[in-house]
Structures are given as C-alpha cells and as structure tokens.
Amino acid sequence: MSATRNKRLYPLSPEEASWIGTSRYWLDRKACTWFGACGIQHMDPSKWTPEDRILREIPRYVLDHAPYVHLYSGEEFWPSDIAEHLIHTTPRVNYTPIDEQWQHPNLSNLWKLNYWGRSVYLQSDDNVEERPGWLGSKENIPARPKRKPEDLDDGEWFQGKMYPWQSNLKEALKGGDKFLKMGFGDLKFKGGDRKNPPGVYPPGQWEHPFPEPGPPRRDGYKSELRKRQNKSEFREQWKPSHRLGGRSDAPAVLIVVDKGHGVVDAFWFFFYSYNLGNTVFNVRFGNHVGDWEHTMVRFYNGVPKLVFFSEHAGGEAYTYDAVERFGKRPVAYSATGTHAMYATPGVHAYVLPFGLLHDITDRGPLWDPTLNLHAYTYDYRNDTLRTSTLTPKSPRGWFYFMGHWGDKFYPLSDSRQYRFAGQYHYVNGPLGPRFKNLGRRKVCQWNGECSIRGYIGEAGIIRRGSPVGKDLDDNDAKIDF
C-alpha cells in the first residue's frame, strides 16, 4: 500500500500553498503549483539586486584554501553524483513506497518529500549486495592531472606537523576568543545547540522549503562576504596550471557560512552512493546506501585558522598550520569504503580497543573538488541557502530534503541483515548537509567538548591543553573547550 497524498502531480499542504501565493508573478505561481518549479527567476543572475549578489559571492580566499582529497588507491566506491543517485533510488516512508509519481524526484523538487516527514528513505532500486555499477561510480574517479605533488617546488609541499613538540598552539590560536566559538549556533533539530523557535519545524510535519531572506543586518554584523573579488580574479584562480588534483564528474558541494565579525566557515561536502563498513574478525558492520562526508575550514578575517575532518559520528579538528598542505591548500585523506576523512595516510583505529576496528587511507587519486562543484552561501540564522555567483544555476531543493539519502536499515527478516554485539550489518542511510550543524559555534561537528590539535601525527603522550580563556603554554599540543 502506498503512502499517498492526493492526485495532483505536486500536491500542496496549506502552508505550502500560502507560501506559493507570496510570489509576485502569476506564471511563477502556476509553474510552482503544477510542476514544482518555484522561483526559477531567482536563478537568473540578471534578476539579482546588488545586495543579493553580495550575499551570493564566494570569497576568493575560500577557493585559495580549498582542500585536496586523496582517495584510497584500492577504493571500490568512488565519489557519486547526487543527481545520478536519485535515478537509482525510490522514496519510501520507512518500508512503504510513496506515490508512483514520486518514484524518482530530482534535485529541484526533492524537498517536496518533506510532506511525509523525516521518515523518508531513498531506497536502492537494486540489491546492493550484487554491487550494481552506479554504487561504485568508477566513471567518477578523478582524472590524472598533469602536475603531481612531487613536481612541487621546495616549500610548496608542507607535510604537516607530525609530533607534539612541533605544535605551537599559543601562536596558532592567538586571538582565539574571536574565532574558536562564534555565532548563535544551529537549531537543535539540525544538530545544533540553539533552541528551536516555538511552532516551527515540528518533527514529521510540513517544513517551509525556502525561507524568505531576512532584512539587511543593522546590528553591527560585519559581513566578511562583502570582501569580494571581480570576475577576472576568479578566472585567474581557476587556471589549470594552478591545479594538482584531478577533476571528478561527481560534483562536490561547497557551502559558505558567514558567522559575522570576520568569521567564515567553508564546508566542503563529498557524496558517495555507498558506504562499505569495516570488519571485525572478518564480520562486516555498518554498511549503508548514501554517504555524506565533509571537511570544513574556518577563516578569521580571511586567514585560515582551523580545519575539521569528519570521521564517522565525529571527527578531528586541527590548527591550519598543523595540517599537510599543497601550496595554501590543506590535504585530506578519504578512508577506503567508509570515506571517513583524516589528516594523514595510514591506519586509523576507532571505537574498539587494540585497533580491531580501523580505517585505512593512502595517497591514492588526488581529487580537486573546485574543478566541479555546486557552490552556495548559507544563512544559518534563518535557514536560507542561496546559489552563488560561482554556480548560479545549481539546484537548491535537494538541500531542504529532511529524509535519508539511502535505505532504512533492513529488518531481521531480510537475509542481508544481522546484528552482533549491538552492531548492525546494514544501518540507515544518512541525513544531508543541512543536518550537519552548519551553524556550529565551535569547529567540531557536534556540541560539547571540542579538541583542537596542533599536530597531525599519533606519536607521543601529550599534556591536555589549557581551556579557552586561559593562557596557553608553549608546550601545549592540544586544547579542549
């Protein structure tokens, strides 16, 4: 039995109908009502006001310090195109199919599935254990670039601070009270720590898809995004001769969040259609369809200060001066199968003792995500995503999808499923970037204690650093705050 709404192609909730009525254009209202194409004129740069254009531009320093990503040389599941992913999946409410006309939504109208709440799953149309080609996405392996890291001149390749005694947190975090904790925090239902507005976003009910931008800020908010570059500078920045990594046909997603007072967070999201879990005693756990990973660089007055690498349910944060870099750009390592992000190649134990559960990274194909991306700016205070001047025609609707980008964990009646020591063979597909705490005050993804390291190696026993607000000692290699 399908989870149905009514027979209109794109049926409307009362709140959605009211929202559509706010459009000033009759043709726009009709296109939105009948075809789900809403606000198309907003994608036309010629329609943007000067103030709107400022809010959509990507600072040049964000691209100057964009991460490179080393994918694993023996990877089986490469970067995937989110548009292609939708072609091979079908929305379900838990295990129940939705109306037939919603079998394959696109990136522009995916948000309309929010009518069914947060229990919507994009279920694979194929048996994932048969490894259909779209899961592996081999066609998206980054192209081999002309330049290689070993071709860099002396001083262009900084291999990172490997040991605690190389750390200098006192200098790296100078003025840290201005950028270590910044902003209002995201709403709780999006993984943040800020109270949800009363009556807004009730779980499982209709959610406003594209909130209207608020009035211009007059509260002393100094927008770092106003420091812009002209188009010729963009063209210079994107010359192929400046590139080390290769282009993937799977677009990365860049979301730039202006936190105010000179602080800007640049989130680089990477999508994979399949996450292959790791094994313990030759038993595999944690497989799931759909996989979102990210690296974030925090800037203060245009200068990179901190870098965060997402790893499973958490991640690691480092000072910018500690991480490996090609030129100005930090280097991330994507683990085989799980795609967890790390600052170094090698074996990375997590969760279980004795390294029983671990990720592996190496210097496989080098991916330059700036060569193919969807770029946006995001106002976390009123939940407004804007297409950028860099990629003005990128779709926005997918960002507001509240459901999961893969299957719901398989029931025990499914022969593919098992559980051991509380761990499942197959788990739920993930939520999208909107639910990764984009308005986070600290650089770490989740709330609570956030540790920042001044070196990337694993060697040595380090002393816990001083909390924020107290003087850092020259010997500190890590702080928790």
Secondary structure, DSSP 8 states (H G I E B T S, - for coil): --B---SSSS---HHHHHHHTT-S-HHHHHHHHHH----GGGG-GGG--HHHHHHH---HHHHHT--EEE--TT-SS-B--HHHHHHTEEEEETTEEB-GGGSS--TTTGGGGGGGTT-EEEEESS-GGG--HHHH-GGGS----SS-GGGS-TTTEE----SGGG--HHHHTTTGGGTSS-SS--BGGGT-SB---TTSS-TTS---SS--------SS---GGGS---HHHHHHHT-GGG--SB--SS-EEEEEEEEETTEEEEEEEEEEEEE---EETTEE--BEEEEEEEEEEEEETTEEEEEEEEETTEEEEEEGGGS-EETTEEEEEE-TTT--EESSSEEEE-SSGGGSSEEEE-S-SEE-GGGSEEEEEEETTTTEEEE-SSSTT---GGGG--SBSS-----TTSTT--EETTEESB------GGGS-TT-SSSSSSSS--EEES-----S-------TTS---TT--EEE-
